[in-house]
Amino acid sequence: MDTDLIQLFKQLENMKQTEEVLQIRKQIKEALYQKLRILTLDLTGIGRVIGYEELQTELTKAINLLEIEKRAERA
C-alpha cells in the first residue's frame, strides 16, 4: 500500500497542479507521515527486544542508505 501511495504521489507530481491534485498530494503526504510515526513507534518496541545499541546500528545503516539515495537523486 505504501508503495502504491508513493507511486501515485510521483504520478501526481507530473500532472497539472489543480486544486484537486494538490489536495490529494497533501492527503497522501499526511498518510505517509502517519505511517512513518507508526513505524518509529514499532522500531522503539523492536529496540526494547533486540537492544537499543543494535537498533541504533541498524538505523545508522539505513541513514547511510538514505544519504546514498539523496546523492543519486541530485546527480
C-alpha distances in whole Angstrom, upper triangle without the diagonal:
4,5,5,6,9,10,11,12,14,15,16,19,21,21,24,23,24,24,21,19,20,19,16,15,17,14,11,13,14,11,10,14,13,11,13,16,15,14,18,19,18,19,23,23,22,25,27,27,27,29,29,31,28,25,27,28,24,23,26,24,21,23,25,22,21,24,25,21,23,26,25,23,27,29
4,5,5,6,9,10,10,12,14,15,17,19,20,23,22,23,23,21,18,19,18,15,14,15,13,10,11,12,9,7,11,11,8,10,14,13,12,15,17,16,17,21,21,21,23,26,26,26,27,26,28,26,23,24,25,21,20,23,21,18,19,22,19,17,21,21,18,20,23,22,20,23,26
4,5,5,6,9,10,11,12,14,15,17,19,22,22,23,24,21,19,19,19,16,14,16,15,11,13,15,12,10,14,15,12,13,17,16,15,18,20,19,20,23,24,23,25,28,28,27,29,28,29,27,24,25,25,22,21,23,21,18,19,21,18,17,20,20,16,18,21,20,18,22,23
4,5,5,6,9,10,10,12,14,16,17,20,20,21,21,19,16,17,17,14,13,15,14,10,13,15,12,11,15,16,13,15,19,18,17,21,22,21,23,26,26,26,28,31,31,31,32,31,33,31,28,29,29,26,24,26,25,21,23,25,21,20,23,23,19,21,24,22,20,24,25
4,5,5,6,9,10,10,12,15,15,18,17,19,19,16,14,14,14,10,9,12,10,6,9,11,9,8,12,13,11,13,16,16,16,19,21,20,22,25,26,25,28,30,31,31,32,31,32,30,27,28,29,25,24,26,25,21,22,24,21,19,22,23,19,20,23,22,20,23,25
4,5,5,6,9,10,11,13,15,18,17,19,19,17,14,15,15,12,10,12,12,8,9,12,10,8,12,14,12,13,16,17,16,19,21,21,21,24,26,25,27,30,30,30,31,30,31,29,26,26,27,24,22,23,22,19,19,21,18,16,19,19,16,16,19,18,16,19,21
4,5,5,6,9,10,11,13,16,16,18,19,17,14,15,16,13,11,14,14,10,12,15,14,12,15,17,16,17,20,20,20,22,25,24,25,28,29,28,30,33,33,33,34,33,34,32,29,29,29,26,24,26,25,21,22,23,20,18,21,20,17,18,20,18,16,19,21
4,5,5,6,9,10,11,14,14,15,16,14,11,12,13,10,9,12,11,9,11,14,13,12,15,17,16,18,21,21,21,23,26,25,26,29,30,30,32,35,35,35,36,35,36,34,31,32,32,29,27,29,28,24,25,26,23,21,24,24,20,20,23,21,19,22,23
4,5,5,6,9,10,13,12,14,15,13,9,10,11,8,6,9,10,7,8,11,11,10,13,15,15,16,19,20,20,22,24,25,25,28,30,30,31,34,35,34,35,34,35,33,30,30,31,28,26,27,26,23,23,24,22,19,21,22,18,18,21,20,17,19,21
4,5,5,7,9,12,12,15,16,15,11,12,14,12,9,12,13,11,11,15,15,13,16,18,18,18,21,22,22,24,27,27,27,30,31,31,32,35,36,35,36,34,35,34,31,30,31,28,26,27,26,22,22,23,21,18,20,20,16,16,19,17,14,16,18
4,5,6,7,10,11,14,15,14,10,12,14,11,10,14,14,12,13,17,17,16,19,21,20,21,24,25,25,27,29,29,30,33,34,34,36,39,39,38,40,38,39,37,34,34,34,31,29,31,29,26,26,27,24,22,24,23,19,20,22,20,17,19,21
4,5,5,8,8,10,12,10,7,8,11,8,7,11,12,10,12,15,15,15,18,20,20,21,24,25,25,27,29,30,30,33,35,35,36,39,40,39,40,39,40,38,35,35,36,33,30,32,31,27,27,28,26,23,25,25,21,21,23,22,18,20,23
4,6,8,8,11,13,12,9,9,12,11,8,11,14,12,12,16,17,16,18,21,21,21,24,25,25,27,30,30,30,33,35,35,36,39,40,39,40,38,39,37,34,34,34,32,29,30,29,26,25,27,24,21,23,23,19,18,21,19,16,17,19
4,7,8,11,14,14,10,12,15,13,11,15,17,15,16,19,20,19,21,24,24,24,27,29,28,30,33,33,33,36,38,38,39,42,43,42,43,41,42,40,37,37,37,34,32,33,32,28,28,29,26,23,25,24,21,20,22,20,17,18,20
4,6,8,11,11,8,10,13,12,11,14,16,15,16,19,20,20,22,25,25,26,28,30,30,32,34,35,35,38,40,40,41,44,45,44,45,43,44,43,40,39,40,37,35,36,35,31,31,32,29,27,28,28,24,23,25,24,20,22,23
4,6,9,10,8,9,13,13,12,15,17,17,18,21,22,22,24,26,27,28,30,32,32,34,36,37,38,40,42,42,43,46,47,47,48,45,46,45,42,42,42,40,37,38,37,34,33,34,32,29,30,30,27,26,28,26,23,24,25
4,7,8,6,6,10,10,10,12,14,15,15,18,19,20,21,24,25,25,28,29,30,31,34,35,36,38,40,40,41,44,45,45,46,43,44,44,40,40,41,38,35,36,36,33,32,33,31,28,29,30,26,25,27,26,22,23,26
4,5,5,6,9,10,11,12,14,15,16,18,20,21,23,24,26,27,29,30,31,33,35,36,37,39,41,42,43,46,47,47,47,45,47,46,42,42,43,41,38,39,39,35,34,36,34,31,32,33,29,28,31,30,26,27,29
4,6,5,6,9,10,10,12,14,15,16,18,20,21,23,24,26,27,29,30,32,33,35,36,38,39,40,42,44,46,46,46,44,46,45,41,41,43,40,37,39,39,35,34,36,35,31,33,34,30,29,32,31,27,28,31
4,5,5,6,9,10,11,12,14,15,17,18,20,21,23,24,26,27,29,30,32,33,35,36,38,39,41,43,44,44,45,43,45,44,40,40,42,39,36,38,38,34,34,36,34,31,33,34,30,29,32,31,27,29,31
4,5,5,6,9,10,11,12,14,15,16,18,20,21,22,24,26,27,29,31,31,33,35,36,37,39,41,42,42,43,41,43,42,38,38,39,36,34,35,35,31,31,33,31,27,29,30,26,25,28,27,24,25,28
4,6,5,6,9,10,10,12,14,15,16,18,20,21,23,24,26,27,29,30,31,33,35,36,37,40,41,41,42,39,41,40,36,36,38,35,32,34,34,30,29,31,29,26,28,29,26,24,27,27,23,24,27
4,5,5,6,9,10,11,12,14,15,17,18,20,21,23,24,26,27,29,30,32,34,35,36,38,40,40,41,39,40,40,36,36,38,35,32,34,34,31,30,32,31,27,29,31,27,26,29,29,25,27,30
4,5,5,6,9,10,11,12,14,15,17,18,20,21,22,24,26,27,28,30,32,33,34,37,38,38,39,37,39,38,34,35,36,33,31,33,32,29,28,31,29,26,28,29,25,25,28,27,24,26,29
4,5,5,6,9,10,11,12,14,15,16,18,20,21,22,25,26,27,29,30,31,33,35,36,36,37,35,37,36,32,32,33,31,28,30,29,26,25,28,25,22,24,26,22,21,24,24,20,22,25
4,5,5,6,9,10,11,12,14,15,17,19,20,21,23,24,26,27,29,30,31,34,35,36,36,34,36,35,31,31,33,30,27,29,30,26,25,28,26,23,25,26,23,22,25,25,22,24,27
4,5,5,6,9,10,11,12,14,15,17,18,20,21,23,24,26,27,29,30,32,34,34,35,33,35,34,31,31,33,30,27,29,30,26,26,29,27,24,26,28,24,24,27,27,24,26,29
4,5,5,6,9,10,11,12,14,15,16,18,20,21,22,25,26,27,28,31,32,32,33,31,33,32,28,29,30,27,25,27,27,23,23,26,24,21,23,25,21,21,25,24,21,24,26
4,5,5,6,9,10,10,12,14,15,16,19,20,21,23,25,25,27,29,30,31,31,29,31,30,26,26,28,25,22,24,25,21,20,23,22,18,21,23,19,19,22,22,19,21,25
4,5,5,6,9,10,11,12,14,15,17,18,20,21,23,24,26,28,29,30,30,28,30,30,26,26,28,26,23,25,26,22,22,25,24,20,23,25,22,21,25,25,23,25,28
4,5,5,6,9,10,11,12,14,16,17,18,20,21,22,24,26,28,28,29,27,30,29,25,26,27,25,22,25,25,21,22,25,23,20,23,25,22,22,26,26,23,26,29
4,5,5,6,9,10,10,12,14,15,16,18,20,21,22,25,26,26,27,25,27,26,22,23,24,21,19,21,22,18,18,21,19,17,20,21,18,18,22,22,20,22,25
4,5,5,6,9,10,10,13,14,15,17,19,20,21,23,25,25,25,23,25,25,21,21,23,21,18,20,21,18,17,21,19,17,19,22,19,19,22,23,21,23,26
4,5,5,6,9,10,11,12,14,16,17,19,20,22,23,24,25,23,25,25,21,22,24,22,19,22,23,19,20,23,22,19,22,25,22,22,26,26,24,27,30
4,5,5,6,9,10,10,12,14,15,16,18,20,21,22,23,21,24,23,19,20,22,19,17,20,20,17,18,21,20,18,21,23,20,21,25,25,23,26,29
4,5,5,6,9,10,10,12,14,15,16,19,20,20,21,19,21,20,16,17,19,16,14,17,17,14,14,18,17,15,18,20,18,18,22,22,21,23,26
4,5,5,6,9,10,11,13,14,15,17,19,20,20,18,21,20,16,17,20,18,15,18,19,16,16,20,20,17,20,23,21,21,25,26,24,26,30
4,5,5,6,9,10,11,12,14,16,17,18,19,18,21,20,16,18,20,18,16,19,20,17,18,22,21,19,22,25,23,23,27,28,26,29,32
4,5,5,6,9,10,10,12,14,15,16,17,16,18,17,13,15,17,14,12,16,16,14,15,18,17,16,20,21,20,21,24,25,24,27,29
4,5,5,6,9,10,10,13,15,15,15,13,16,15,11,12,15,13,11,14,16,13,14,17,17,16,19,21,20,21,24,25,25,27,29
4,5,5,6,9,10,11,13,14,15,13,16,16,13,14,17,15,14,17,19,16,17,21,21,20,23,25,24,25,28,29,28,30,33
4,5,5,6,9,10,11,12,13,13,16,15,11,14,16,14,13,17,18,15,17,20,20,20,23,25,24,25,28,29,28,31,33
4,5,5,6,9,10,10,11,10,12,11,8,10,12,10,9,13,14,12,14,17,17,17,20,22,22,23,26,27,27,29,31
4,5,5,7,9,10,10,8,12,12,8,10,13,12,11,14,16,15,16,19,20,20,22,25,24,25,28,29,29,31,34
4,5,5,7,9,10,10,13,13,10,13,15,14,14,17,19,17,19,22,22,22,25,27,27,28,31,32,32,34,37
4,5,5,6,8,8,11,10,8,11,13,11,12,15,16,15,17,20,20,21,23,25,25,27,29,30,31,33,35
4,5,5,5,5,8,7,5,8,11,10,11,13,15,15,17,19,20,20,23,25,25,26,29,30,31,33,35
4,6,5,7,10,10,9,12,14,14,14,17,19,19,20,23,24,24,26,28,29,30,33,34,34,36,39
4,6,8,11,10,9,13,14,14,15,18,19,19,21,23,24,25,27,29,29,31,33,34,35,37,39
4,7,8,6,7,10,11,11,13,15,16,17,19,21,21,23,25,26,27,29,31,32,33,35,37
4,6,5,6,9,10,11,12,14,16,17,18,20,22,23,25,26,27,29,31,32,33,35,37
4,5,5,6,8,10,10,12,14,15,16,18,20,20,22,24,25,26,28,30,31,33,35
4,5,5,6,9,10,10,13,14,15,17,19,20,21,23,24,26,27,29,30,32,33
4,5,5,6,9,10,11,13,14,16,17,19,20,22,23,25,26,28,29,31,32
4,5,5,6,9,10,11,12,14,15,16,18,20,21,22,24,26,27,29,31
4,5,5,6,9,10,10,12,14,15,16,18,20,21,23,24,25,27,29
4,5,5,6,9,10,11,13,14,15,17,19,20,22,23,25,26,28
4,5,5,6,9,10,11,13,14,16,17,19,20,21,23,25,26
4,5,5,6,9,10,10,12,14,15,16,18,20,21,23,25
4,5,5,6,9,10,11,13,14,15,17,19,20,21,23
4,5,5,6,9,10,11,13,14,16,17,19,20,22
4,5,5,6,9,10,11,12,14,15,17,19,20
4,5,5,6,9,10,10,12,14,15,17,19
4,5,5,6,9,10,11,13,14,16,17
4,5,5,6,9,10,11,12,14,16
4,5,5,6,9,10,10,12,14
4,5,5,6,9,10,11,13
4,5,5,6,9,10,11
4,5,5,6,9,10
4,5,5,6,9
4,5,5,6
4,5,5
4,5
4
